[in-house]
């Protein structure tokens, strides 16, 4: 392997990672949270706080359409070298201080500047979008890894959002139950994102606590102690929030709460688009089949993948969760999203448009067979009639 990112396998096959330096986009995009406050301080115009949001929800989907998809894969024989290259790991490390500073700067800006209501709303959406989408995604990437450094960095980056339970819930719960009716983090055909959020957010919290409680009881450790890996980042959350209120006053409490709620919705949005309607089958013994790439919606859109450490190659991630982001693969014949995540998030917030775009894709993938679909139970019969879905045994 050379410093230029060229990897040579045992058979002599050579692979040059042409995306190597494009991963800096994953650092640059979250950095846009600073642009709004800087422009306001330079001009006094609070409406400028909305421009970074235009970038996220309009410019990124447009860039995905214009730049297109990347379906290339690294040869398997060079993957061990690719994953051992510390350059990629350091990119994730570098994002941790960016996100923490972005969160604190946003709190300082709102706490020390007089903003109109629309400006405060813009800061809620901007801070929650950046720290939620990028922060929870980073916690997702780091939280899957085995090193103590990466696991603690995951807790640190999730703490300001009050989402320290995520690595436990995601790794031990969602990955076990994904694409089944038992999973609160897998959306169902005909279920709007708003209905899904009311099931997913409390459901995943409850599952995380049950999983951690079970682990501690098995190890003979008290649940209400610092051995609890939900309470560890939870205490850090309280310290961060308490410090912000001590510095800038109780007026910050509604802002903190609103940012936290919107950041929660970013994970909810990702969970919603990643497994919509997909279903794993049970075998003769009543056990669910092993998770395969076709149990997740995939997206190879280049710009948003560069901006999210390949989160959108979600099919390979669920089938092979130990793989690092730089080596996640494309597979042919998968259920595929028509745009990157930010474009799909925006679409999901308008349920009639989401159903119009995604239901036909889901039904085509399922072969219009009810046995292959994870339905919203309340709408199952209506959907079967509406789409003339066949019911096989």
C-alpha positions in Angstrom: 0.0 0.0 0.0 1.3 3.5 -0.9 0.6 6.8 0.7 -1.5 7.6 -2.3 -4.1 5.0 -1.3 -3.1 2.3 -3.7 -3.7 -1.2 -2.4 -2.2 -4.4 -3.8 -3.7 -7.8 -3.0 -1.9 -11.1 -2.6 -2.7 -12.0 -6.2 -1.2 -8.8 -7.4 -4.5 -7.0 -8.1 -4.1 -3.3 -7.7 -6.9 -1.1 -6.3 -6.7 2.7 -6.2 -9.3 4.3 -3.9 -10.5 7.3 -6.0 -12.8 8.3 -3.2 -10.1 8.5 -0.6 -9.9 12.3 -0.4 -13.5 12.8 -1.2 -14.4 11.7 2.3 -13.4 15.2 3.4 -17.0 16.1 2.3 -18.1 14.2 5.4 -16.3 16.9 7.4 -17.2 19.9 5.2 -20.9 19.4 5.0 -21.5 19.4 8.8 -19.3 22.5 9.0 -22.0 24.4 7.2 -23.7 24.9 10.6 -21.2 27.7 11.1 -22.1 29.6 8.0 -25.5 30.8 9.1 -24.4 32.5 12.3 -21.3 33.9 10.5 -23.5 35.5 7.8 -25.9 36.9 10.4 -23.1 38.5 12.4 -21.6 40.0 9.3 -24.9 41.4 7.9 -27.4 41.4 10.6 -29.9 39.6 8.4 -31.5 36.7 10.3 -33.1 35.2 7.1 -29.6 34.1 6.1 -29.8 31.3 8.7 -32.1 29.5 6.3 -29.5 29.2 3.5 -27.6 26.2 5.0 -30.9 24.4 5.2 -31.6 25.1 1.5 -28.2 23.5 0.9 -29.1 20.3 2.9 -32.6 19.8 1.6 -32.4 21.1 -2.0 -28.8 21.4 -3.1 -27.7 18.0 -1.9 -30.6 16.1 -3.6 -29.9 18.1 -6.7 -26.2 17.3 -6.6 -27.1 13.6 -6.2 -29.2 13.8 -9.3 -26.5 15.6 -11.3 -23.4 13.6 -10.1 -25.2 10.3 -10.2 -24.3 7.0 -8.7 -21.1 5.0 -7.9 -21.5 1.3 -8.2 -17.8 0.4 -7.9 -16.5 -2.0 -5.2 -13.0 -2.6 -3.9 -11.6 -6.1 -4.6 -12.2 -8.3 -1.6 -8.6 -9.3 -1.3 -7.5 -5.7 -0.6 -10.3 -5.0 2.0 -8.1 -6.0 5.0 -5.5 -3.4 3.9 -8.2 -0.9 3.1 -9.7 -1.3 6.6 -6.3 -1.2 8.3 -5.5 2.2 6.7 -5.7 4.7 9.6 -6.5 7.5 7.2 -10.1 6.5 7.1 -10.4 6.1 10.8 -8.9 9.5 11.4 -11.5 11.1 9.2 -14.2 9.9 11.6 -12.1 11.1 14.6 -11.8 14.5 13.0 -15.5 14.9 12.8 -16.0 14.5 16.6 -14.6 17.9 17.6 -16.3 19.6 14.6 -19.7 18.4 15.7 -19.1 19.2 19.4 -17.9 22.7 18.5 -20.8 23.1 16.1 -23.3 22.2 18.8 -21.7 24.6 21.4 -21.3 27.4 19.0 -25.0 27.1 18.0 -25.9 27.3 21.7 -23.7 30.3 22.3 -25.1 32.1 19.2 -28.7 31.7 20.3 -27.9 32.4 23.9 -26.1 35.7 23.1 -27.9 37.1 20.1 -31.4 38.6 19.8 -33.1 36.6 17.0 -36.6 36.8 15.5 -38.8 33.7 15.9 -38.0 32.5 12.4 -34.3 32.8 13.1 -34.6 30.7 16.2 -36.6 28.1 14.2 -33.9 28.1 11.6 -31.3 27.5 14.2 -33.3 24.6 15.7 -33.6 23.0 12.3 -30.0 23.7 11.3 -28.4 22.5 14.6 -30.7 19.5 14.9 -30.1 18.5 11.3 -26.3 18.8 11.4 -25.8 17.4 14.9 -28.6 14.8 14.4 -27.9 13.6 10.9 -24.1 13.8 11.0 -23.7 13.2 14.8 -25.9 10.1 15.1 -24.5 8.8 11.8 -21.0 9.2 13.3 -22.1 7.6 16.5 -23.4 4.8 14.3 -20.1 4.3 12.5 -18.0 4.5 15.6 -20.4 2.5 17.8 -20.2 -0.5 15.6 -16.4 -0.8 16.1 -14.6 -2.9 18.7 -11.9 -0.4 19.9 -12.5 1.3 23.2 -11.5 4.7 21.6 -14.2 4.5 18.9 -16.9 3.3 21.3 -16.2 6.2 23.7 -16.1 8.7 20.9 -19.5 7.4 19.9 -20.8 8.1 23.4 -19.2 11.5 23.4 -20.7 12.7 20.1 -24.2 11.3 21.0 -24.3 12.9 24.5 -25.3 16.5 23.5 -28.3 15.0 21.7 -29.4 12.8 24.6 -29.1 9.8 22.4 -26.5 7.8 24.3 -28.6 4.7 24.2 -28.3 4.4 20.4 -25.3 2.1 20.1 -26.9 -0.5 22.4 -30.3 -0.3 20.8 -29.0 -0.3 17.2 -26.3 -2.9 17.5 -28.1 -5.4 19.7 -31.7 -4.6 18.9 -32.2 -3.2 15.5 -29.6 -5.4 13.8 -31.3 -8.4 15.4 -34.9 -7.5 14.6 -34.5 -5.5 11.4 -37.1 -5.9 8.7 -39.5 -7.7 11.0 -42.8 -6.6 12.6 -41.1 -6.9 16.0 -38.6 -4.0 15.2 -39.8 -0.5 16.2 -37.0 0.9 14.0 -38.3 -0.7 10.7 -41.1 1.1 9.0 -44.0 -0.6 7.4 -45.8 -0.3 4.1 -48.5 2.3 4.4 -47.1 3.8 7.6 -46.4 7.5 7.5 -43.2 8.8 9.0 -45.2 10.7 11.7 -47.0 7.5 12.8 -43.6 5.7 12.6 -42.0 8.3 14.9 -44.5 7.8 17.6 -43.7 4.0 17.5 -40.0 4.2 16.9 -38.7 6.8 19.3 -40.2 5.3 22.5 -39.9 1.8 21.3 -36.2 2.0 20.7 -35.6 3.7 24.0 -37.5 0.9 25.8 -35.6 -1.8 23.9 -32.3 -0.2 24.7 -33.0 -0.1 28.4 -34.2 -3.7 28.4 -31.1 -4.9 26.6 -28.7 -3.0 28.9 -30.6 -4.1 32.0 -30.4 -7.7 30.9 -26.7 -7.4 30.3 -26.0 -6.0 33.7 -28.2 -8.5 35.5 -26.4 -11.3 33.7 -23.0 -9.9 34.8 -24.3 -9.4 38.4 -23.9 -5.6 38.2 -26.4 -3.0 39.5 -28.5 -1.5 36.8 -28.5 2.0 38.4 -24.7 2.5 38.3 -21.9 3.8 36.1 -21.6 0.3 34.7 -24.7 1.2 32.8 -23.7 2.3 29.3 -26.9 4.3 28.9 -26.4 6.2 32.1 -22.8 7.1 31.2 -23.6 9.3 28.2 -26.9 10.3 29.9 -25.0 11.9 32.8 -22.7 13.7 30.2 -25.8 15.0 28.5 -27.1 16.5 31.8 -23.7 18.1 32.4 -23.7 19.7 28.9 -27.2 20.9 29.1 -26.8 22.2 32.7 -23.7 24.1 31.7 -25.5 25.8 28.8 -28.4 26.8 31.0 -25.9 28.1 33.7 -24.1 30.2 31.1 -27.0 31.6 29.1 -30.1 31.1 31.4 -33.2 29.1 31.4 -34.3 30.6 28.1 -32.1 28.0 26.5 -34.1 25.1 27.8 -36.8 25.3 25.0 -34.0 25.6 22.4 -32.1 22.6 23.8 -35.3 20.6 23.8 -36.3 21.6 20.3 -32.8 20.8 18.9 -32.9 17.4 20.7 -36.3 16.6 19.3 -35.3 17.5 15.7 -32.1 15.6 16.0 -34.1 12.5 17.1 -36.2 13.0 13.9 -33.1 12.7 11.8 -32.5 9.2 13.0 -36.2 8.4 12.7 -36.0 9.7 9.1 -33.1 7.5 8.3 -34.7 4.4 9.9 -37.9 5.2 8.0 -36.3 5.2 4.6 -33.9 2.4 5.1 -36.3 -0.5 5.6 -39.7 0.7 4.4 -42.0 -2.3 3.9 -39.2 -4.9 3.7 -39.7 -8.2 5.4 -37.5 -11.1 6.5 -39.1 -14.5 6.3 -39.3 -17.2 9.0 -38.0 -20.7 8.5 -39.9 -23.9 9.5 -38.7 -23.5 13.1 -40.2 -20.0 13.3 -36.8 -18.2 13.3 -36.2 -15.3 11.0 -33.8 -15.8 8.1 -30.4 -14.2 8.3 -30.3 -10.5 7.3 -29.4 -10.1 3.6 -28.6 -7.1 1.5 -32.1 -7.0 0.0 -33.6 -6.4 3.5 -32.5 -2.7 3.3 -33.1 0.1 0.8 -29.8 1.1 -0.8 -28.6 4.3 -2.4 -25.3 4.7 -4.3 -25.8 8.4 -4.9 -22.3 9.8 -4.7 -22.5 13.2 -3.0 -24.7 12.2 -0.1 -22.6 9.0 0.4 -19.5 11.1 0.5 -21.2 13.3 3.1 -22.3 10.4 5.3 -19.4 7.9 5.4 -21.3 5.6 3.0 -24.3 5.3 5.3 -26.5 4.9 2.3 -24.8 1.6 1.3 -27.0 0.3 4.0 -27.7 -3.1 2.4 -24.1 -4.2 2.9 -23.9 -2.6 6.3 -26.8 -4.7 7.6 -25.6 -7.9 6.0 -22.0 -7.3 7.2 -22.1 -4.8 10.1 -18.4 -5.2 11.0 -17.3 -3.7 7.7 -15.9 -0.2 7.8 -17.5 2.5 5.7 -14.7 2.7 3.1 -15.2 -1.0 2.1 -19.0 -1.2 1.9 -20.2 -2.6 -1.4 -22.8 -2.2 -4.0 -24.9 -5.3 -5.0 -27.0 -5.6 -8.1 -30.8 -6.3 -7.8 -31.4 -4.5 -4.5 -34.3 -2.3 -3.6 -33.0 1.1 -4.5 -33.9 4.6 -3.4 -34.5 7.2 -6.2 -32.3 9.8 -4.4 -30.0 10.2 -1.5 -31.1 10.4 2.1 -31.8 14.1 2.3 -34.0 14.0 -0.8 -35.8 11.1 0.6 -36.2 12.7 4.1 -37.9 15.7 2.5 -40.2 13.4 0.5 -41.1 11.4 3.6 -42.3 14.5 5.4 -45.2 14.7 2.9 -46.7 11.2 3.3 -48.9 11.3 0.1 -45.9 12.0 -2.0 -43.8 9.4 -0.2 -46.5 6.7 -0.8 -46.8 7.7 -4.5 -43.1 7.4 -5.1 -42.2 4.5 -2.8 -45.2 2.1 -2.7 -44.8 1.1 -6.3 -41.1 0.4 -5.9 -41.8 -1.6 -2.7 -44.5 -3.6 -4.4 -42.4 -4.3 -7.4 -39.6 -5.6 -5.3 -42.1 -7.8 -3.3 -43.6 -9.2 -6.5 -47.0 -7.8 -5.3 -47.0 -10.7 -2.8 -48.3 -10.0 0.7 -46.0 -12.7 2.1 -43.0 -10.5 1.2 -44.3 -7.2 2.8 -44.1 -5.8 6.3 -47.5 -4.0 6.4 -48.9 -1.4 8.7 -51.4 -3.7 10.4 -54.1 -0.9 10.5 -53.8 -0.5 6.7 -53.1 -4.0 5.5 -56.5 -4.9 4.2 -57.0 -1.5 2.5 -53.6 -1.7 0.9 -54.2 -5.2 -0.4 -57.4 -4.0 -2.0 -55.9 -0.8 -3.4 -52.9 -2.4 -5.0 -54.5 -5.7 -5.8 -51.8 -7.5 -3.8 -51.9 -11.3 -4.0 -52.0 -13.3 -0.8 -50.1 -16.6 -0.9 -49.6 -19.0 1.9 
